[in-house]
Amino acid sequence: MTDRRTQLARNLAQVEERIAAACAAVGRKREEVTLIVVTKTYPASDVRLLADLGVRHVAENRDQDAAPKAAECSGMPLTWHFVGQLQTNKVKSVVNYADVVHSIDRVRLVTALSAAAVRRGRELDCLIQVALDAESGDAAGRGGVAPDGVAALADALAEAEGLRPAGLMTVAPLAGPYAGRPRATFERLREIATDLRAAHPAANMVSAGMSADLEDAVAAGATHVRVGTAVLGSRPRLG
Ligand SMILES: *Cc1c(COP(=O)(O)O)cnc(C)c1O
């Protein structure tokens, strides 16, 4: 029996090695890529162990789980990322703990999040979630805006008080022309990110890559990888 801390430390070391190797393979500096550990479905006690082991970025995808967990972990030196689909009735809660929201996909959400951030006196970094299956009509309902909607959303974020356009996020599609092609997916995201930076130079985050495909994301220029399973283990269903 290994205890949880030992197990997490071992998994983290393996993920760290993968990221370092992926950076080296394409001549990137290790510091160009930030590891975000996705702690959804796992308890606050795991978040504490991860913080102890040096993790500084964690992500959650459901407000009802994230809010109490973040409250329990409030003393820890962590940046909280919200990566799930976000309903406007949840923004008031999310602005209490989230530092970065990865799932901006409609102007109505920008408006609601801005109002909530201002009321709470907070400044949030916001990533636009790009659905690369939207153009083919195969969007799986996992959120995200089609590539041709990115520019307008970035302008809306730039004008919204309490929010900053910080970059792009995507999840590798399960259907459509990009299904099963993570490298092509992330290369396409890179192109969209280059266009975005031309208009908003500070919007330079590219959030892409998960446990299964982080090497492809790093090769295609990702600045942030979101890793759950490879650090914490397989989730029980409903992840
Ligand atoms: C769960 C989740 C991840 C992590 O996925 P793993 O395959 O467990 O690494 C990354 N991004 C988002 C948006 C998620 O919901």
The ligand as an SDF file (V2000), in Angstrom:
LIG
                    3D

 15 15  0  0  0  0  0  0  0  0999 V2000
  -11.5990   16.8910  -16.9790 C   0  0  0  0  0  0  0  0  0  0  0  0
  -11.0130   17.9280  -17.8460 C   0  0  0  0  0  0  0  0  0  0  0  0
   -9.6370   17.9290  -18.1440 C   0  0  0  0  0  0  0  0  0  0  0  0
   -8.6700   16.8500  -17.6570 C   0  0  0  0  0  0  0  0  0  0  0  0
   -8.8630   15.6710  -18.3690 O   0  0  0  0  0  0  0  0  0  0  0  0
   -7.9480   14.3620  -18.1150 P   0  0  0  0  0  0  0  0  0  0  0  0
   -8.1790   13.5470  -19.3050 O   0  0  0  0  0  0  0  0  0  0  0  0
   -8.4550   13.7520  -16.8580 O   0  0  0  0  0  0  0  0  0  0  0  0
   -6.5530   14.8350  -17.9920 O   0  0  0  0  0  0  0  0  0  0  0  0
   -9.1510   18.9540  -18.9300 C   0  0  0  0  0  0  0  0  0  0  0  0
   -9.9610   19.9280  -19.4050 N   0  0  0  0  0  0  0  0  0  0  0  0
  -11.2770   19.9660  -19.1340 C   0  0  0  0  0  0  0  0  0  0  0  0
  -12.1070   21.0590  -19.7080 C   0  0  0  0  0  0  0  0  0  0  0  0
  -11.8510   18.9600  -18.3450 C   0  0  0  0  0  0  0  0  0  0  0  0
  -13.1640   19.0010  -18.1060 O   0  0  0  0  0  0  0  0  0  0  0  0
  1  2  1  0
  2  3  1  0
  2 14  2  0
  3  4  1  0
  3 10  2  0
  4  5  1  0
  5  6  1  0
  6  7  2  0
  6  8  1  0
  6  9  1  0
 10 11  1  0
 11 12  2  0
 12 13  1  0
 12 14  1  0
 14 15  1  0
M  END
$$$$
